[in-house]
Amino acid sequence: MKYAKTGFSVVLRDTKHMDFTDLPLLSPFIGKMLGSGERDKKELMTIAGSVLVIFLLLYVLAWFKDSIESMKMNQAFVELQKQVGDGGK
């Protein structure tokens, strides 16, 4: 997040790196051997999915909306230039 203008960070207690892969769901034994945390794996996937949806709604859709507004502003400017360029006729 060093170069991000905005962002957020989510920390989930009782988790480890391997918890954010499919491995603990597919093979809990191997997941445990490789270092997964104590938290329920299905609950973690639900939380991770929810965080992803929130990110998409807050940032990606906001960016898309801003891009559309920017395009509208550019189009309005082009139309204004046309009117001013030919004397408003």
N, C-alpha and C positions, 0 to 999 in steps of 0.2 A: 504494500500500500504506500510505499515510499513516493511514487510518482502520481498516485491517484488524487484527483481533485476531491472526490468524496468516496466514501466506502464504509463498510462495517466489518466487524470481526465477531465471530461466534466461537465461543469456547464451550465444549460439552464435557462436563465432569465424568470421570470414570471411563474415559476412552483413551485409545492409543491409535497410532497411525494406521494399523491394519484394520481397524474398525470401519474405516471409510472406503473399504474395498468390498467386493462380493465374497471374498474368500471365507470370512467367518460365517456367512449365511450358508454357503455351499458345503463347507466342511468345518464345523466348529472345532473339531480336534486339531486340524492343521492351523486354523486361525489362532487357536490358543498357543500352539507351539511357536508360531511366528510373532506372537505378541499382540493379541487383541485384549481390550479392556473388559471390565465386568458388566458393562451396561447391556441391556437387551438389544440384540442386533436388529430386530424388526423395528423397534422403537427408534433406533438410530437412523435407519433408512427413511422412516417417516419424517423425522426431524430434518435430515439432510435434504429431502425432497421439498419440504416446506420452506426451508431457507432459500433453496434455489428458486422456487416460485416467487417468493418475496423479492429476491434480487431482480428477477426478470421484470416483475411488475414495477418496482421502484426505479430501476436504472435503465433497462433496455427500452421499455415502453416510453419512459420520459425522454430518452434520447431520440426515439422515433418521432414523438410528438414535436420535439424541438426542431428536428430536421424538416418535418412537414411545415411547421410555422416559418422556418427559414426559407423554404422553397416558395411559400406563399408571399413572403416579403420580397424575395427576389423577383417574382412574377409581377407584383404590384409596382416595383421599381422600374421594371422593363416597360410596363404599360404607361407609367408616368413619363418616362423618357420619350416614348413614342408621342404622347400628347404634347409635351413641351417642345420636342424636336420639330414638329410640324405646326407649331403655333396654336396648339390646342384644338385643331380642326377635327 
